[in-house]
Amino acid sequence: MRNVLAVLLAGGVGSRLNVLVRKRAKPAVPFGGNYRIIDFTLSNAANSDLNCVAVLTQYKPLSLMDHIGDGSAWDLAGRTREIRILPPKTGEKEWDWYKGTADAVRQNLDFLLRRPSREVLILSGDHVYYMDYRKLIAYHRAKKAQVTVAMMPVPWDQTHHFGIAITDQDGRIIDWEEKPVKARSNLASMGVYVFDTTYLVDILTRIKEEDFGMHILPQALKEAHVYAFPFSGYWRDVGTLEAFFQAHMDLLRPDSGLDPENWGVMTNHFSHGLTYDWPPSRIHCSGQIEESVIAPGCEIAGKVIRSVLFPGVRVEKGAEVVDSILMHDTIVSRHAKLHRIIADKQVYIGPEAVVGQGDASVINKRFPKHLYTGLTLIGKEAVVPAGASIGRNCVIYPNIRVEHYPEDFSLPDGETLEI
């Protein structure tokens, strides 16, 4: 794979993840107890023997850049292997922000041309999946394609979220529908593309539009050999709160296909500021754990059911955590009750607080497209006071303190609390 250059798109805003991306890029959002979302794509690249990965960053990139470091966590550092972080260019007056996926690659054509390659592999940094890119490249070459798109079937009621391909019997894409209202196929793009380098440079030079799915692929169908690479493993775009939550629940089901350990997913543990490994988790005699993932460094004296706990989480005696995701160093105090919660890092839940109890059908008033299934979201370093009552489909912004709550410390279903 020495003559393949990987370009990883990691600059999207990811606004549908709401307060989880107020201080970080979407690919840097923690995932699965020990990882960040971008770890899956970076590990795929490393495990596929790719030698050079260019990471295109833009939105709030500092935590992502800190996490990636020099790439050594994925064995992508040294004389023959590297990760290169490429932010937007500076223009005469201001930053020339990336305007779309194709525009981001176009702005970095000079980098591509300085590293001679036969193909360019374009990847997304916000998907959870395992793929051996060597098989994708081999398929691309066997078909003598100029463009190959990794694709998989999706439920018909989800086709409006994806680029959809219509193929012939040989796998060649003969028509393309970008997020169609009524699709003619359920073969969906995974956002993974292979381009012959000469063709990619040519089409991005000629076509000035901004998006691969919306603009570049339809043009390529008119003039080039474009094929669909069939994929049948686990894959999930975790760009919404519901998808993010469901992917964590998949971790708890042995038959889901999501298996980071066996996939060889790697991460940079030192990006959390530690110079040592987390100690083993401590489970008290009063602790009860069912169908959950408990990361190192946790302390469990209460009940944890069908939940994912990141390093350093503490669940005190009498507390209950059910169907929830609690990120690093979150504290759940005595006799607090949590149900269907996503809590960012360093959240404090006071004693006897009840979070996630109410009517799941009352959608969030401010973010109706983000919270509508009964999840409640708590931002980084927020405080939930002792005895508070927080409903469903609620949002609590980062850094909220006791004084920001109403006098009765309650937040009804569908409400948002911000400073």
Secondary structure, 3 states (H helix, E strand, C coil): CCCEEEEEECCCCCHHHHHHHCCCCHHHCEECCCEECHHHHHHHHHHCCCCEEEEECCCCCHHHHHHHCCCHHHCCCCCCCEEEEECCEECCCCEECCCCHHHHHHCCHHHHHHCCCCEEEEEECCEEECCCHHHHHHHHHHCCCCEEEEEEECCHHHHHHCEEEEECCCCEEEEEEECCCCCCCCEEEEEEEEEEHHHHHHHHHHCCCCCHHHHHHHHHHHHCCEEEEECCCCEEECCCHHHHHHHHHHHCCCCCCCCHHHHCCCCCHHHHCCCCCCCCCEECCCCEEECCEECCCCEECCEEECCEECCCCEECCCCEEECCEECCCCEECCCCEEECEEECCCCEECCCCEECCCCCCCCCCCCCCCCCCCCEEECCCCEECCCCEECCCCEECCCCCHHHCCCCCEECCCCEECC
